[in-house]
Amino acid sequence: MGKIVFKLDKMMVERKISLNELAEKVGISNVNLSKIKNNKVTAVRFSTLAAICEALECRIEDVLEYQA
């Protein structure tokens, strides 16, 4: 079975934004954002995904990837 993984590291480097700065813009703790970034979560709210995309000025496919 495939899985969905986050590619936040790449987008954060491209946008030159730190974990703490992104967490503040998204409105979640840096601990929770770190878990998302390191693919240590099994669920993420759509509102959180939308806030991440808004903060990074990107599309959902820029931060998520399906791996078979």
N, CA, C and O of each residue as an XYZ file, in Angstrom:
272
protein
N       0.831     -1.176      0.000
C       0.000      0.000      0.000
C       0.880      1.245      0.000
O       1.895      1.302      0.693
N       0.481      2.227     -0.777
C       1.239      3.470     -0.868
C       1.008      4.351      0.347
O       0.206      4.037      1.226
N       1.728      5.457      0.373
C       1.570      6.395      1.478
C       1.752      7.822      0.987
O       2.349      8.071     -0.060
N       1.230      8.734      1.759
C       1.365     10.150      1.464
C       2.412     10.723      2.407
O       2.355     10.508      3.617
N       3.366     11.451      1.845
C       4.440     12.038      2.652
C       4.507     13.545      2.420
O       4.125     14.048      1.363
N       4.993     14.240      3.419
C       5.164     15.685      3.323
C       6.529     16.026      2.750
O       7.520     15.346      3.014
N       6.558     17.087      1.966
C       7.796     17.613      1.403
C       8.024     19.043      1.915
O       8.442     19.923      1.161
N       7.750     19.255      3.181
C       7.861     20.596      3.745
C       9.295     21.110      3.763
O       9.524     22.304      3.568
N      10.257     20.230      3.992
C      11.665     20.662      4.029
C      12.027     21.441      2.773
O      12.589     22.533      2.849
N      11.703     20.877      1.630
C      12.043     21.499      0.347
C      11.383     22.867      0.203
O      12.033     23.838     -0.185
N      10.081     22.940      0.518
C       9.367     24.203      0.371
C       9.866     25.246      1.370
O       9.946     26.431      1.046
N      10.198     24.811      2.570
C      10.697     25.753      3.566
C      12.047     26.327      3.157
O      12.313     27.507      3.385
N      12.896     25.507      2.559
C      14.191     25.994      2.071
C      13.973     26.966      0.910
O      14.586     28.032      0.862
N      13.089     26.589     -0.030
C      12.818     27.455     -1.180
C      12.250     28.799     -0.755
O      12.576     29.829     -1.346
N      11.402     28.796      0.268
C      10.756     30.028      0.730
C      11.566     30.736      1.821
O      11.189     31.812      2.286
N      12.667     30.126      2.218
C      13.546     30.695      3.252
C      12.759     31.043      4.516
O      12.786     32.175      4.997
N      12.060     30.035      5.035
C      11.249     30.223      6.230
C      11.620     29.155      7.254
O      11.798     27.985      6.912
N      11.734     29.567      8.494
C      12.108     28.629      9.551
C      10.877     27.884     10.053
O       9.740     28.276      9.790
N      11.127     26.814     10.774
C      10.049     26.033     11.368
C       9.226     26.892     12.318
O       7.996     26.857     12.285
N       9.898     27.660     13.160
C       9.195     28.512     14.119
C       8.350     29.576     13.425
O       7.224     29.846     13.841
N       8.891     30.176     12.374
C       8.153     31.205     11.647
C       6.932     30.607     10.953
O       5.851     31.196     10.977
N       7.102     29.444     10.338
C       5.983     28.801      9.656
C       4.916     28.372     10.661
O       3.723     28.540     10.409
N       5.335     27.828     11.780
C       4.383     27.407     12.810
C       3.551     28.596     13.287
O       2.342     28.479     13.487
N       4.205     29.728     13.464
C       3.488     30.927     13.901
C       2.478     31.377     12.853
O       1.348     31.729     13.191
N       2.877     31.366     11.581
C       1.967     31.774     10.505
C       0.792     30.814     10.361
O      -0.324     31.238     10.059
N       1.036     29.527     10.574
C       0.000     28.509     10.417
C      -0.918     28.482     11.639
O      -2.094     28.133     11.534
N      -0.370     28.853     12.796
C      -1.167     28.861     14.008
C      -1.155     27.539     14.754
O      -2.122     27.189     15.430
N      -0.044     26.798     14.628
C       0.125     25.559     15.386
C       1.475     25.604     16.091
O       2.322     26.438     15.773
N       1.667     24.711     17.041
C       2.933     24.706     17.776
C       4.059     24.213     16.871
O       3.823     23.469     15.919
N       5.286     24.637     17.180
C       6.424     24.179     16.382
C       6.644     22.673     16.567
O       7.180     22.017     15.674
N       6.239     22.122     17.712
C       6.349     20.674     17.937
C       5.430     19.927     16.967
O       5.842     18.952     16.339
N       4.179     20.394     16.852
C       3.245     19.738     15.936
C       3.668     19.907     14.482
O       3.545     18.972     13.690
N       4.165     21.088     14.123
C       4.634     21.291     12.753
C       5.844     20.407     12.475
O       5.973     19.877     11.371
N       6.715     20.239     13.434
C       7.868     19.364     13.275
C       7.427     17.925     13.016
O       8.007     17.236     12.176
N       6.408     17.477     13.731
C       5.884     16.131     13.507
C       5.330     15.987     12.098
O       5.535     14.963     11.447
N       4.630     17.012     11.627
C       4.110     16.979     10.255
C       5.268     16.937      9.273
O       5.284     16.118      8.355
N       6.230     17.816      9.469
C       7.386     17.922      8.561
C       8.159     16.608      8.465
O       8.670     16.253      7.402
N       8.239     15.893      9.587
C       9.002     14.649      9.631
C       8.143     13.404      9.412
O       8.572     12.282      9.683
N       6.929     13.621      8.918
C       6.018     12.525      8.585
C       5.759     11.607      9.774
O       5.730     10.386      9.626
N       5.572     12.193     10.943
C       5.302     11.431     12.160
C       3.833     11.521     12.568
O       3.493     11.238     13.717
N       2.965     11.911     11.643
C       1.535     12.021     11.932
C       0.754     11.093     11.004
O       1.220     10.735      9.922
N      -0.437     10.714     11.447
C      -1.296      9.874     10.612
C      -2.486     10.649     10.073
O      -3.201     10.157      9.200
N      -2.706     11.857     10.582
C      -3.812     12.685     10.113
C      -3.458     14.163     10.278
O      -2.770     14.556     11.220
N      -3.948     14.964      9.338
C      -3.754     16.409      9.394
C      -5.065     17.056      8.955
O      -5.675     16.622      7.978
N      -5.491     18.070      9.658
C      -6.725     18.769      9.300
C      -6.550     19.510      7.975
O      -5.475     20.019      7.658
N      -7.636     19.552      7.218
C      -7.613     20.307      5.965
C      -7.313     21.777      6.228
O      -6.632     22.425      5.432
N      -7.812     22.302      7.330
C      -7.558     23.711      7.639
C      -6.065     23.956      7.890
O      -5.546     25.020      7.551
N      -5.385     22.987      8.473
C      -3.936     23.104      8.690
C      -3.200     23.047      7.357
O      -2.281     23.830      7.119
N      -3.603     22.124      6.487
C      -2.989     22.038      5.159
C      -3.195     23.336      4.383
O      -2.273     23.828      3.732
N      -4.399     23.886      4.453
C      -4.694     25.142      3.758
C      -3.826     26.274      4.309
O      -3.307     27.089      3.546
N      -3.669     26.322      5.630
C      -2.853     27.371      6.252
C      -1.383     27.234      5.865
O      -0.703     28.238      5.654
N      -0.884     25.988      5.768
C       0.498     25.753      5.335
C       0.690     26.256      3.909
O       1.660     26.953      3.612
N      -0.242     25.898      3.029
C      -0.145     26.334      1.634
C      -0.239     27.849      1.513
O       0.469     28.454      0.707
N      -1.100     28.458      2.302
C      -1.226     29.917      2.272
C       0.064     30.573      2.753
O       0.547     31.525      2.139
N       0.619     30.069      3.846
C       1.839     30.652      4.408
C       3.028     30.499      3.468
O       3.877     31.386      3.378
N       3.083     29.365      2.765
C       4.206     29.109      1.851
C       3.930     29.586      0.427
O       4.795     29.498     -0.444
N       2.708     30.096      0.196
C       2.301     30.545     -1.141
C       2.559     29.453     -2.168
O       3.255     29.656     -3.163
N       1.971     28.276     -1.895
C       2.170     27.142     -2.788
C       0.878     26.354     -2.935
O      -0.141     26.691     -2.332
N       0.929     25.319     -3.729
C      -0.205     24.436     -3.937
C      -0.013     23.179     -3.091
O       1.098     22.879     -2.653
N      -1.095     22.457     -2.868
C      -1.037     21.270     -2.013
C      -0.040     20.240     -2.540
O       0.633     19.576     -1.752
N       0.064     20.101     -3.843
C       1.001     19.118     -4.401
C       2.461     19.526     -4.210
O       3.366     18.719     -4.425
N       2.689     20.772     -3.809
C       4.049     21.207     -3.494
C       4.511     20.706     -2.119
O       5.710     20.630     -1.854
N       3.565     20.369     -1.260
C       3.919     19.920      0.091
C       3.558     18.468      0.374
O       4.033     17.896      1.356
N       2.726     17.862     -0.467
C       2.339     16.459     -0.296
C       2.725     15.656     -1.522
O       2.713     16.163     -2.644
N       3.072     14.377     -1.290
C       3.443     13.500     -2.395
C       2.947     12.093     -2.097
O       3.055     11.623     -0.965
N       2.413     11.431     -3.086
C       1.996     10.035     -2.943
C       3.150      9.144     -3.382
O       3.678      9.305     -4.483
N       3.539      8.214     -2.532
C       4.603      7.270     -2.860
C       4.006      5.876     -2.885
O       3.431      5.411     -1.900
N       4.151      5.221     -4.018
C       3.602      3.862     -4.167
C       4.451      2.839     -3.443
O       4.136      1.649     -3.463
